[in-house]
C-alpha cells in the first residue's frame, strides 16, 4: 500500500469538514473521490498534502506518518498536489512555471529528463514554452498545472478537478494523458465532479457526502449501483 488515511477527522480553524475518513491508494493505482461540492474531497487532498493536519487519525505514506512533516517535505517524499483552478504563475513563462515545479531537483540531467517527459506528454507546452502562462487557453493552463506537478517526479499525484471548465474534446485529451501518466507508474488520487468519467478511469472509488464516505468499492461495482446511477449519473 502506498497511502492510507485512518479515521481522519479535520477541518479549517474550528469548522469540521471531514469525519472518520479512511481510504487507501495502492502503488500504480488510480483512485477517485466523487461527490457534491463541499462534501470534503478537496479537504482530503489538502490533508494528504500537509496543507492542513488531522485533528484525529493518521495519514501514512507507506510507513511514514505525514502529520510529522511540512508540505515541502511531503513533496520531497513523493506526493505532488495539482490544485483545483490550476493556480499557475500567470506572469511567468511556461518554462519558468515548470522550473519552479522542479525546485527540489538539483541535478541538471534529472531536470532535463523530467522536462522532456512533460514536453512529451504535453507537446503544446513545448510549443508555448516561452509564452506567458496567463495568455494560455484553459486547456493549456491545465496541462501546465499537471506538468508542473510532475516536475517533482512523484509516486503519488493528487489531482483536483482536472476537467473543470474544459470543453469535452479537451477533457478527453487531458484524461488520455492522465492514463498515460498512470501507466508509467505514478499512482493518482483523483477528485472529479464528472462522476461518469471518474468511474471510467479509476480502479476504485470513494463517494463523499457531508464530510463522510457514504459508499466505496471498485469503480465497476459503483457503476452498477442503483444509488450511484440515480444520484450521480442521472440514470433512473
Order of alpha helices (4+ residues) and beta strands (2+ residues): beta-beta-beta-alpha-beta-beta-alpha-beta-alpha-alpha-alpha-alpha-beta-alpha-beta-alpha-beta-beta-alpha-alpha
